[in-house]
Amino acid sequence: MSKVFVEYQILPQHRSVYSQWIQIVSDKCPELELLEGVDQPGLFIEVWSGWTRETFLHMKQMRKSGTNQSADMENEATVRYRTIEWHCLDTWIQGGVSKINIWHFVKVR
């Protein structure tokens, strides 16, 4: 089992539009769990479960490049992921797209 964590800080003036947008994302992608920092309001962590290393690399490429195009994403969840307008998020993040942090973790055996 693997998890992908995506971390970013939403600017306060964009919180409302972000909240509406991320709800649409959550509705499309049930494998997404969204967390917000208690000590740091506006700091969000997306937790994506069950993704392969290859899918993670495609996800990272899409998120960092601002495009929804990626090579051969292979399953239903990743096809849904590709339909999201990820570039919308870029202007709401403190520091822009370069401040999106993405990590892939696997369970220690």
Secondary structure, 3 states (H helix, E strand, C coil): CEEEEEEEEECHHHHHHHHHHHHHHHHHCCCEEEEECCCCCCEEEEEEECCCHHHHHHHHHHHHHCCCCCCCCCCHHHHHHHCCCCHHHHCCECCCHHHCEEEEEECCC
